[in-house]
């Protein structure tokens, strides 16, 4: 899922960058887990936290399918792309007139 509605995304300061010395990507899903402290997400709605991958070519965050384990302060996703990843607060738009299929 991609999001071009920048107002719907708030970035935290929690993230990682995973890359190889060669320009190759995984052929199977890899699991990415990011842990956080309660103090890391002060001012954010924990129930709306997701992991995003930054797309350098489009200069935007790509929202990834995410599982939040709020009781364990961790968030998990799978991907086949190595890149910059961050915990984001994502609020889907209530306006469906901008939806693209």
Phi and psi restraints in degrees (range 20) as a CNS / XPLOR table:
assign (resid 1 and name C) (resid 2 and name N)
       (resid 2 and name CA) (resid 2 and name C) 1.0 -109.3 20.0 2
assign (resid 2 and name N) (resid 2 and name CA)
       (resid 2 and name C) (resid 3 and name N) 1.0 151.1 20.0 2
assign (resid 2 and name C) (resid 3 and name N)
       (resid 3 and name CA) (resid 3 and name C) 1.0 -130.0 20.0 2
assign (resid 3 and name N) (resid 3 and name CA)
       (resid 3 and name C) (resid 4 and name N) 1.0 119.3 20.0 2
assign (resid 3 and name C) (resid 4 and name N)
       (resid 4 and name CA) (resid 4 and name C) 1.0 -100.1 20.0 2
assign (resid 4 and name N) (resid 4 and name CA)
       (resid 4 and name C) (resid 5 and name N) 1.0 -5.6 20.0 2
assign (resid 4 and name C) (resid 5 and name N)
       (resid 5 and name CA) (resid 5 and name C) 1.0 -84.7 20.0 2
assign (resid 5 and name N) (resid 5 and name CA)
       (resid 5 and name C) (resid 6 and name N) 1.0 91.6 20.0 2
assign (resid 5 and name C) (resid 6 and name N)
       (resid 6 and name CA) (resid 6 and name C) 1.0 -63.3 20.0 2
assign (resid 6 and name N) (resid 6 and name CA)
       (resid 6 and name C) (resid 7 and name N) 1.0 -25.9 20.0 2
assign (resid 6 and name C) (resid 7 and name N)
       (resid 7 and name CA) (resid 7 and name C) 1.0 -67.4 20.0 2
assign (resid 7 and name N) (resid 7 and name CA)
       (resid 7 and name C) (resid 8 and name N) 1.0 -22.4 20.0 2
assign (resid 7 and name C) (resid 8 and name N)
       (resid 8 and name CA) (resid 8 and name C) 1.0 -82.6 20.0 2
assign (resid 8 and name N) (resid 8 and name CA)
       (resid 8 and name C) (resid 9 and name N) 1.0 -8.8 20.0 2
assign (resid 8 and name C) (resid 9 and name N)
       (resid 9 and name CA) (resid 9 and name C) 1.0 -118.6 20.0 2
assign (resid 9 and name N) (resid 9 and name CA)
       (resid 9 and name C) (resid 10 and name N) 1.0 126.7 20.0 2
assign (resid 9 and name C) (resid 10 and name N)
       (resid 10 and name CA) (resid 10 and name C) 1.0 -116.7 20.0 2
assign (resid 10 and name N) (resid 10 and name CA)
       (resid 10 and name C) (resid 11 and name N) 1.0 127.2 20.0 2
assign (resid 10 and name C) (resid 11 and name N)
       (resid 11 and name CA) (resid 11 and name C) 1.0 -90.7 20.0 2
assign (resid 11 and name N) (resid 11 and name CA)
       (resid 11 and name C) (resid 12 and name N) 1.0 139.2 20.0 2
assign (resid 11 and name C) (resid 12 and name N)
       (resid 12 and name CA) (resid 12 and name C) 1.0 -91.9 20.0 2
assign (resid 12 and name N) (resid 12 and name CA)
       (resid 12 and name C) (resid 13 and name N) 1.0 179.2 20.0 2
assign (resid 12 and name C) (resid 13 and name N)
       (resid 13 and name CA) (resid 13 and name C) 1.0 -98.6 20.0 2
assign (resid 13 and name N) (resid 13 and name CA)
       (resid 13 and name C) (resid 14 and name N) 1.0 22.3 20.0 2
assign (resid 13 and name C) (resid 14 and name N)
       (resid 14 and name CA) (resid 14 and name C) 1.0 -109.8 20.0 2
assign (resid 14 and name N) (resid 14 and name CA)
       (resid 14 and name C) (resid 15 and name N) 1.0 118.2 20.0 2
assign (resid 14 and name C) (resid 15 and name N)
       (resid 15 and name CA) (resid 15 and name C) 1.0 -168.6 20.0 2
assign (resid 15 and name N) (resid 15 and name CA)
       (resid 15 and name C) (resid 16 and name N) 1.0 174.5 20.0 2
assign (resid 15 and name C) (resid 16 and name N)
       (resid 16 and name CA) (resid 16 and name C) 1.0 -143.9 20.0 2
assign (resid 16 and name N) (resid 16 and name CA)
       (resid 16 and name C) (resid 17 and name N) 1.0 158.8 20.0 2
assign (resid 16 and name C) (resid 17 and name N)
       (resid 17 and name CA) (resid 17 and name C) 1.0 -124.6 20.0 2
assign (resid 17 and name N) (resid 17 and name CA)
       (resid 17 and name C) (resid 18 and name N) 1.0 127.9 20.0 2
assign (resid 17 and name C) (resid 18 and name N)
       (resid 18 and name CA) (resid 18 and name C) 1.0 -122.5 20.0 2
assign (resid 18 and name N) (resid 18 and name CA)
       (resid 18 and name C) (resid 19 and name N) 1.0 121.2 20.0 2
assign (resid 18 and name C) (resid 19 and name N)
       (resid 19 and name CA) (resid 19 and name C) 1.0 -151.5 20.0 2
assign (resid 19 and name N) (resid 19 and name CA)
       (resid 19 and name C) (resid 20 and name N) 1.0 160.7 20.0 2
assign (resid 19 and name C) (resid 20 and name N)
       (resid 20 and name CA) (resid 20 and name C) 1.0 -106.9 20.0 2
assign (resid 20 and name N) (resid 20 and name CA)
       (resid 20 and name C) (resid 21 and name N) 1.0 165.8 20.0 2
assign (resid 20 and name C) (resid 21 and name N)
       (resid 21 and name CA) (resid 21 and name C) 1.0 -76.3 20.0 2
assign (resid 21 and name N) (resid 21 and name CA)
       (resid 21 and name C) (resid 22 and name N) 1.0 -11.9 20.0 2
assign (resid 21 and name C) (resid 22 and name N)
       (resid 22 and name CA) (resid 22 and name C) 1.0 -111.4 20.0 2
assign (resid 22 and name N) (resid 22 and name CA)
       (resid 22 and name C) (resid 23 and name N) 1.0 152.3 20.0 2
assign (resid 22 and name C) (resid 23 and name N)
       (resid 23 and name CA) (resid 23 and name C) 1.0 -84.7 20.0 2
assign (resid 23 and name N) (resid 23 and name CA)
       (resid 23 and name C) (resid 24 and name N) 1.0 68.7 20.0 2
assign (resid 23 and name C) (resid 24 and name N)
       (resid 24 and name CA) (resid 24 and name C) 1.0 -128.4 20.0 2
assign (resid 24 and name N) (resid 24 and name CA)
       (resid 24 and name C) (resid 25 and name N) 1.0 158.9 20.0 2
assign (resid 24 and name C) (resid 25 and name N)
       (resid 25 and name CA) (resid 25 and name C) 1.0 -122.3 20.0 2
assign (resid 25 and name N) (resid 25 and name CA)
       (resid 25 and name C) (resid 26 and name N) 1.0 155.9 20.0 2
assign (resid 25 and name C) (resid 26 and name N)
       (resid 26 and name CA) (resid 26 and name C) 1.0 -63.4 20.0 2
assign (resid 26 and name N) (resid 26 and name CA)
       (resid 26 and name C) (resid 27 and name N) 1.0 149.3 20.0 2
assign (resid 26 and name C) (resid 27 and name N)
       (resid 27 and name CA) (resid 27 and name C) 1.0 -97.7 20.0 2
assign (resid 27 and name N) (resid 27 and name CA)
       (resid 27 and name C) (resid 28 and name N) 1.0 -9.5 20.0 2
assign (resid 27 and name C) (resid 28 and name N)
       (resid 28 and name CA) (resid 28 and name C) 1.0 -124.9 20.0 2
assign (resid 28 and name N) (resid 28 and name CA)
       (resid 28 and name C) (resid 29 and name N) 1.0 159.2 20.0 2
assign (resid 28 and name C) (resid 29 and name N)
       (resid 29 and name CA) (resid 29 and name C) 1.0 -60.9 20.0 2
assign (resid 29 and name N) (resid 29 and name CA)
       (resid 29 and name C) (resid 30 and name N) 1.0 139.5 20.0 2
assign (resid 29 and name C) (resid 30 and name N)
       (resid 30 and name CA) (resid 30 and name C) 1.0 -116.9 20.0 2
assign (resid 30 and name N) (resid 30 and name CA)
       (resid 30 and name C) (resid 31 and name N) 1.0 149.7 20.0 2
assign (resid 30 and name C) (resid 31 and name N)
       (resid 31 and name CA) (resid 31 and name C) 1.0 -99.1 20.0 2
assign (resid 31 and name N) (resid 31 and name CA)
       (resid 31 and name C) (resid 32 and name N) 1.0 132.1 20.0 2
assign (resid 31 and name C) (resid 32 and name N)
       (resid 32 and name CA) (resid 32 and name C) 1.0 -116.5 20.0 2
assign (resid 32 and name N) (resid 32 and name CA)
       (resid 32 and name C) (resid 33 and name N) 1.0 125.2 20.0 2
assign (resid 32 and name C) (resid 33 and name N)
       (resid 33 and name CA) (resid 33 and name C) 1.0 -119.7 20.0 2
assign (resid 33 and name N) (resid 33 and name CA)
       (resid 33 and name C) (resid 34 and name N) 1.0 128.8 20.0 2
assign (resid 33 and name C) (resid 34 and name N)
       (resid 34 and name CA) (resid 34 and name C) 1.0 -120.8 20.0 2
assign (resid 34 and name N) (resid 34 and name CA)
       (resid 34 and name C) (resid 35 and name N) 1.0 123.6 20.0 2
assign (resid 34 and name C) (resid 35 and name N)
       (resid 35 and name CA) (resid 35 and name C) 1.0 -94.4 20.0 2
assign (resid 35 and name N) (resid 35 and name CA)
       (resid 35 and name C) (resid 36 and name N) 1.0 154.4 20.0 2
assign (resid 35 and name C) (resid 36 and name N)
       (resid 36 and name CA) (resid 36 and name C) 1.0 -147.5 20.0 2
assign (resid 36 and name N) (resid 36 and name CA)
       (resid 36 and name C) (resid 37 and name N) 1.0 162.2 20.0 2
assign (resid 36 and name C) (resid 37 and name N)
       (resid 37 and name CA) (resid 37 and name C) 1.0 -102.4 20.0 2
assign (resid 37 and name N) (resid 37 and name CA)
       (resid 37 and name C) (resid 38 and name N) 1.0 156.6 20.0 2
assign (resid 37 and name C) (resid 38 and name N)
       (resid 38 and name CA) (resid 38 and name C) 1.0 -56.0 20.0 2
assign (resid 38 and name N) (resid 38 and name CA)
       (resid 38 and name C) (resid 39 and name N) 1.0 -38.5 20.0 2
assign (resid 38 and name C) (resid 39 and name N)
       (resid 39 and name CA) (resid 39 and name C) 1.0 -65.8 20.0 2
assign (resid 39 and name N) (resid 39 and name CA)
       (resid 39 and name C) (resid 40 and name N) 1.0 -23.0 20.0 2
assign (resid 39 and name C) (resid 40 and name N)
       (resid 40 and name CA) (resid 40 and name C) 1.0 -70.1 20.0 2
assign (resid 40 and name N) (resid 40 and name CA)
       (resid 40 and name C) (resid 41 and name N) 1.0 -25.2 20.0 2
assign (resid 40 and name C) (resid 41 and name N)
       (resid 41 and name CA) (resid 41 and name C) 1.0 -114.2 20.0 2
assign (resid 41 and name N) (resid 41 and name CA)
       (resid 41 and name C) (resid 42 and name N) 1.0 20.4 20.0 2
assign (resid 41 and name C) (resid 42 and name N)
       (resid 42 and name CA) (resid 42 and name C) 1.0 -57.3 20.0 2
assign (resid 42 and name N) (resid 42 and name CA)
       (resid 42 and name C) (resid 43 and name N) 1.0 128.5 20.0 2
assign (resid 42 and name C) (resid 43 and name N)
       (resid 43 and name CA) (resid 43 and name C) 1.0 92.0 20.0 2
assign (resid 43 and name N) (resid 43 and name CA)
       (resid 43 and name C) (resid 44 and name N) 1.0 -2.4 20.0 2
assign (resid 43 and name C) (resid 44 and name N)
       (resid 44 and name CA) (resid 44 and name C) 1.0 -110.9 20.0 2
assign (resid 44 and name N) (resid 44 and name CA)
       (resid 44 and name C) (resid 45 and name N) 1.0 153.0 20.0 2
assign (resid 44 and name C) (resid 45 and name N)
       (resid 45 and name CA) (resid 45 and name C) 1.0 -87.8 20.0 2
assign (resid 45 and name N) (resid 45 and name CA)
       (resid 45 and name C) (resid 46 and name N) 1.0 105.9 20.0 2
assign (resid 45 and name C) (resid 46 and name N)
       (resid 46 and name CA) (resid 46 and name C) 1.0 -57.8 20.0 2
assign (resid 46 and name N) (resid 46 and name CA)
       (resid 46 and name C) (resid 47 and name N) 1.0 -32.9 20.0 2
assign (resid 46 and name C) (resid 47 and name N)
       (resid 47 and name CA) (resid 47 and name C) 1.0 -69.1 20.0 2
assign (resid 47 and name N) (resid 47 and name CA)
       (resid 47 and name C) (resid 48 and name N) 1.0 -13.8 20.0 2
assign (resid 47 and name C) (resid 48 and name N)
       (resid 48 and name CA) (resid 48 and name C) 1.0 -107.3 20.0 2
assign (resid 48 and name N) (resid 48 and name CA)
       (resid 48 and name C) (resid 49 and name N) 1.0 13.8 20.0 2
assign (resid 48 and name C) (resid 49 and name N)
       (resid 49 and name CA) (resid 49 and name C) 1.0 -77.2 20.0 2
assign (resid 49 and name N) (resid 49 and name CA)
       (resid 49 and name C) (resid 50 and name N) 1.0 138.6 20.0 2
assign (resid 49 and name C) (resid 50 and name N)
       (resid 50 and name CA) (resid 50 and name C) 1.0 -140.9 20.0 2
assign (resid 50 and name N) (resid 50 and name CA)
       (resid 50 and name C) (resid 51 and name N) 1.0 168.0 20.0 2
assign (resid 50 and name C) (resid 51 and name N)
       (resid 51 and name CA) (resid 51 and name C) 1.0 -100.7 20.0 2
assign (resid 51 and name N) (resid 51 and name CA)
       (resid 51 and name C) (resid 52 and name N) 1.0 135.6 20.0 2
assign (resid 51 and name C) (resid 52 and name N)
       (resid 52 and name CA) (resid 52 and name C) 1.0 -120.7 20.0 2
assign (resid 52 and name N) (resid 52 and name CA)
       (resid 52 and name C) (resid 53 and name N) 1.0 151.3 20.0 2
assign (resid 52 and name C) (resid 53 and name N)
       (resid 53 and name CA) (resid 53 and name C) 1.0 -110.7 20.0 2
assign (resid 53 and name N) (resid 53 and name CA)
       (resid 53 and name C) (resid 54 and name N) 1.0 131.2 20.0 2
assign (resid 53 and name C) (resid 54 and name N)
       (resid 54 and name CA) (resid 54 and name C) 1.0 -84.3 20.0 2
assign (resid 54 and name N) (resid 54 and name CA)
       (resid 54 and name C) (resid 55 and name N) 1.0 123.9 20.0 2
assign (resid 54 and name C) (resid 55 and name N)
       (resid 55 and name CA) (resid 55 and name C) 1.0 -94.3 20.0 2
assign (resid 55 and name N) (resid 55 and name CA)
       (resid 55 and name C) (resid 56 and name N) 1.0 104.9 20.0 2
assign (resid 55 and name C) (resid 56 and name N)
       (resid 56 and name CA) (resid 56 and name C) 1.0 -61.4 20.0 2
assign (resid 56 and name N) (resid 56 and name CA)
       (resid 56 and name C) (resid 57 and name N) 1.0 -36.0 20.0 2
assign (resid 56 and name C) (resid 57 and name N)
       (resid 57 and name CA) (resid 57 and name C) 1.0 -71.5 20.0 2
assign (resid 57 and name N) (resid 57 and name CA)
       (resid 57 and name C) (resid 58 and name N) 1.0 -33.1 20.0 2
assign (resid 57 and name C) (resid 58 and name N)
       (resid 58 and name CA) (resid 58 and name C) 1.0 -100.4 20.0 2
assign (resid 58 and name N) (resid 58 and name CA)
       (resid 58 and name C) (resid 59 and name N) 1.0 -7.4 20.0 2
assign (resid 58 and name C) (resid 59 and name N)
       (resid 59 and name CA) (resid 59 and name C) 1.0 54.4 20.0 2
assign (resid 59 and name N) (resid 59 and name CA)
       (resid 59 and name C) (resid 60 and name N) 1.0 46.3 20.0 2
assign (resid 59 and name C) (resid 60 and name N)
       (resid 60 and name CA) (resid 60 and name C) 1.0 -149.4 20.0 2
assign (resid 60 and name N) (resid 60 and name CA)
       (resid 60 and name C) (resid 61 and name N) 1.0 160.0 20.0 2
assign (resid 60 and name C) (resid 61 and name N)
       (resid 61 and name CA) (resid 61 and name C) 1.0 -84.4 20.0 2
assign (resid 61 and name N) (resid 61 and name CA)
       (resid 61 and name C) (resid 62 and name N) 1.0 135.5 20.0 2
assign (resid 61 and name C) (resid 62 and name N)
       (resid 62 and name CA) (resid 62 and name C) 1.0 -103.8 20.0 2
assign (resid 62 and name N) (resid 62 and name CA)
       (resid 62 and name C) (resid 63 and name N) 1.0 119.3 20.0 2
assign (resid 62 and name C) (resid 63 and name N)
       (resid 63 and name CA) (resid 63 and name C) 1.0 -76.5 20.0 2
assign (resid 63 and name N) (resid 63 and name CA)
       (resid 63 and name C) (resid 64 and name N) 1.0 128.8 20.0 2
assign (resid 63 and name C) (resid 64 and name N)
       (resid 64 and name CA) (resid 64 and name C) 1.0 -102.4 20.0 2
assign (resid 64 and name N) (resid 64 and name CA)
       (resid 64 and name C) (resid 65 and name N) 1.0 151.0 20.0 2
assign (resid 64 and name C) (resid 65 and name N)
       (resid 65 and name CA) (resid 65 and name C) 1.0 -58.6 20.0 2
assign (resid 65 and name N) (resid 65 and name CA)
       (resid 65 and name C) (resid 66 and name N) 1.0 125.6 20.0 2
assign (resid 65 and name C) (resid 66 and name N)
       (resid 66 and name CA) (resid 66 and name C) 1.0 -130.7 20.0 2
assign (resid 66 and name N) (resid 66 and name CA)
       (resid 66 and name C) (resid 67 and name N) 1.0 144.4 20.0 2
assign (resid 66 and name C) (resid 67 and name N)
       (resid 67 and name CA) (resid 67 and name C) 1.0 -116.3 20.0 2
assign (resid 67 and name N) (resid 67 and name CA)
       (resid 67 and name C) (resid 68 and name N) 1.0 124.1 20.0 2
assign (resid 67 and name C) (resid 68 and name N)
       (resid 68 and name CA) (resid 68 and name C) 1.0 -100.2 20.0 2
assign (resid 68 and name N) (resid 68 and name CA)
       (resid 68 and name C) (resid 69 and name N) 1.0 128.9 20.0 2
assign (resid 68 and name C) (resid 69 and name N)
       (resid 69 and name CA) (resid 69 and name C) 1.0 -114.1 20.0 2
assign (resid 69 and name N) (resid 69 and name CA)
       (resid 69 and name C) (resid 70 and name N) 1.0 77.1 20.0 2
assign (resid 69 and name C) (resid 70 and name N)
       (resid 70 and name CA) (resid 70 and name C) 1.0 -60.9 20.0 2
assign (resid 70 and name N) (resid 70 and name CA)
       (resid 70 and name C) (resid 71 and name N) 1.0 -35.1 20.0 2
assign (resid 70 and name C) (resid 71 and name N)
       (resid 71 and name CA) (resid 71 and name C) 1.0 -67.7 20.0 2
assign (resid 71 and name N) (resid 71 and name CA)
       (resid 71 and name C) (resid 72 and name N) 1.0 -19.3 20.0 2
assign (resid 71 and name C) (resid 72 and name N)
       (resid 72 and name CA) (resid 72 and name C) 1.0 -110.1 20.0 2
assign (resid 72 and name N) (resid 72 and name CA)
       (resid 72 and name C) (resid 73 and name N) 1.0 1.0 20.0 2
assign (resid 72 and name C) (resid 73 and name N)
       (resid 73 and name CA) (resid 73 and name C) 1.0 53.5 20.0 2
assign (resid 73 and name N) (resid 73 and name CA)
       (resid 73 and name C) (resid 74 and name N) 1.0 49.7 20.0 2
assign (resid 73 and name C) (resid 74 and name N)
       (resid 74 and name CA) (resid 74 and name C) 1.0 -144.3 20.0 2
assign (resid 74 and name N) (resid 74 and name CA)
       (resid 74 and name C) (resid 75 and name N) 1.0 159.2 20.0 2
assign (resid 74 and name C) (resid 75 and name N)
       (resid 75 and name CA) (resid 75 and name C) 1.0 -139.1 20.0 2
assign (resid 75 and name N) (resid 75 and name CA)
       (resid 75 and name C) (resid 76 and name N) 1.0 139.3 20.0 2
assign (resid 75 and name C) (resid 76 and name N)
       (resid 76 and name CA) (resid 76 and name C) 1.0 -132.6 20.0 2
assign (resid 76 and name N) (resid 76 and name CA)
       (resid 76 and name C) (resid 77 and name N) 1.0 142.5 20.0 2
assign (resid 76 and name C) (resid 77 and name N)
       (resid 77 and name CA) (resid 77 and name C) 1.0 -145.2 20.0 2
assign (resid 77 and name N) (resid 77 and name CA)
       (resid 77 and name C) (resid 78 and name N) 1.0 168.4 20.0 2
assign (resid 77 and name C) (resid 78 and name N)
       (resid 78 and name CA) (resid 78 and name C) 1.0 -123.0 20.0 2
assign (resid 78 and name N) (resid 78 and name CA)
       (resid 78 and name C) (resid 79 and name N) 1.0 151.1 20.0 2
assign (resid 78 and name C) (resid 79 and name N)
       (resid 79 and name CA) (resid 79 and name C) 1.0 -157.4 20.0 2
assign (resid 79 and name N) (resid 79 and name CA)
       (resid 79 and name C) (resid 80 and name N) 1.0 164.3 20.0 2
assign (resid 79 and name C) (resid 80 and name N)
       (resid 80 and name CA) (resid 80 and name C) 1.0 -120.2 20.0 2
assign (resid 80 and name N) (resid 80 and name CA)
       (resid 80 and name C) (resid 81 and name N) 1.0 27.1 20.0 2
assign (resid 80 and name C) (resid 81 and name N)
       (resid 81 and name CA) (resid 81 and name C) 1.0 -136.7 20.0 2
assign (resid 81 and name N) (resid 81 and name CA)
       (resid 81 and name C) (resid 82 and name N) 1.0 128.5 20.0 2
assign (resid 81 and name C) (resid 82 and name N)
       (resid 82 and name CA) (resid 82 and name C) 1.0 -93.3 20.0 2
assign (resid 82 and name N) (resid 82 and name CA)
       (resid 82 and name C) (resid 83 and name N) 1.0 134.5 20.0 2
assign (resid 82 and name C) (resid 83 and name N)
       (resid 83 and name CA) (resid 83 and name C) 1.0 -172.3 20.0 2
assign (resid 83 and name N) (resid 83 and name CA)
       (resid 83 and name C) (resid 84 and name N) 1.0 -160.4 20.0 2
assign (resid 83 and name C) (resid 84 and name N)
       (resid 84 and name CA) (resid 84 and name C) 1.0 -90.1 20.0 2
assign (resid 84 and name N) (resid 84 and name CA)
       (resid 84 and name C) (resid 85 and name N) 1.0 134.7 20.0 2
assign (resid 84 and name C) (resid 85 and name N)
       (resid 85 and name CA) (resid 85 and name C) 1.0 -127.0 20.0 2
assign (resid 85 and name N) (resid 85 and name CA)
       (resid 85 and name C) (resid 86 and name N) 1.0 146.2 20.0 2
assign (resid 85 and name C) (resid 86 and name N)
       (resid 86 and name CA) (resid 86 and name C) 1.0 -148.5 20.0 2
assign (resid 86 and name N) (resid 86 and name CA)
       (resid 86 and name C) (resid 87 and name N) 1.0 155.9 20.0 2
assign (resid 86 and name C) (resid 87 and name N)
       (resid 87 and name CA) (resid 87 and name C) 1.0 -82.6 20.0 2
assign (resid 87 and name N) (resid 87 and name CA)
       (resid 87 and name C) (resid 88 and name N) 1.0 127.6 20.0 2
assign (resid 87 and name C) (resid 88 and name N)
       (resid 88 and name CA) (resid 88 and name C) 1.0 -123.5 20.0 2
assign (resid 88 and name N) (resid 88 and name CA)
       (resid 88 and name C) (resid 89 and name N) 1.0 157.2 20.0 2
assign (resid 88 and name C) (resid 89 and name N)
       (resid 89 and name CA) (resid 89 and name C) 1.0 -101.6 20.0 2
assign (resid 89 and name N) (resid 89 and name CA)
       (resid 89 and name C) (resid 90 and name N) 1.0 120.3 20.0 2
assign (resid 89 and name C) (resid 90 and name N)
       (resid 90 and name CA) (resid 90 and name C) 1.0 -117.9 20.0 2
assign (resid 90 and name N) (resid 90 and name CA)
       (resid 90 and name C) (resid 91 and name N) 1.0 123.3 20.0 2
assign (resid 90 and name C) (resid 91 and name N)
       (resid 91 and name CA) (resid 91 and name C) 1.0 -116.2 20.0 2
assign (resid 91 and name N) (resid 91 and name CA)
       (resid 91 and name C) (resid 92 and name N) 1.0 107.8 20.0 2
assign (resid 91 and name C) (resid 92 and name N)
       (resid 92 and name CA) (resid 92 and name C) 1.0 -58.2 20.0 2
assign (resid 92 and name N) (resid 92 and name CA)
       (resid 92 and name C) (resid 93 and name N) 1.0 144.3 20.0 2
assign (resid 92 and name C) (resid 93 and name N)
       (resid 93 and name CA) (resid 93 and name C) 1.0 -66.7 20.0 2
assign (resid 93 and name N) (resid 93 and name CA)
       (resid 93 and name C) (resid 94 and name N) 1.0 138.1 20.0 2
assign (resid 93 and name C) (resid 94 and name N)
       (resid 94 and name CA) (resid 94 and name C) 1.0 -83.5 20.0 2
assign (resid 94 and name N) (resid 94 and name CA)
       (resid 94 and name C) (resid 95 and name N) 1.0 -10.9 20.0 2
assign (resid 94 and name C) (resid 95 and name N)
       (resid 95 and name CA) (resid 95 and name C) 1.0 -94.1 20.0 2
assign (resid 95 and name N) (resid 95 and name CA)
       (resid 95 and name C) (resid 96 and name N) 1.0 105.6 20.0 2
assign (resid 95 and name C) (resid 96 and name N)
       (resid 96 and name CA) (resid 96 and name C) 1.0 -82.5 20.0 2
assign (resid 96 and name N) (resid 96 and name CA)
       (resid 96 and name C) (resid 97 and name N) 1.0 -3.1 20.0 2
assign (resid 96 and name C) (resid 97 and name N)
       (resid 97 and name CA) (resid 97 and name C) 1.0 -68.2 20.0 2
assign (resid 97 and name N) (resid 97 and name CA)
       (resid 97 and name C) (resid 98 and name N) 1.0 -17.9 20.0 2
assign (resid 97 and name C) (resid 98 and name N)
       (resid 98 and name CA) (resid 98 and name C) 1.0 -95.1 20.0 2
assign (resid 98 and name N) (resid 98 and name CA)
       (resid 98 and name C) (resid 99 and name N) 1.0 -0.1 20.0 2
assign (resid 98 and name C) (resid 99 and name N)
       (resid 99 and name CA) (resid 99 and name C) 1.0 -67.2 20.0 2
assign (resid 99 and name N) (resid 99 and name CA)
       (resid 99 and name C) (resid 100 and name N) 1.0 142.7 20.0 2
assign (resid 99 and name C) (resid 100 and name N)
       (resid 100 and name CA) (resid 100 and name C) 1.0 -122.0 20.0 2
assign (resid 100 and name N) (resid 100 and name CA)
       (resid 100 and name C) (resid 101 and name N) 1.0 139.2 20.0 2
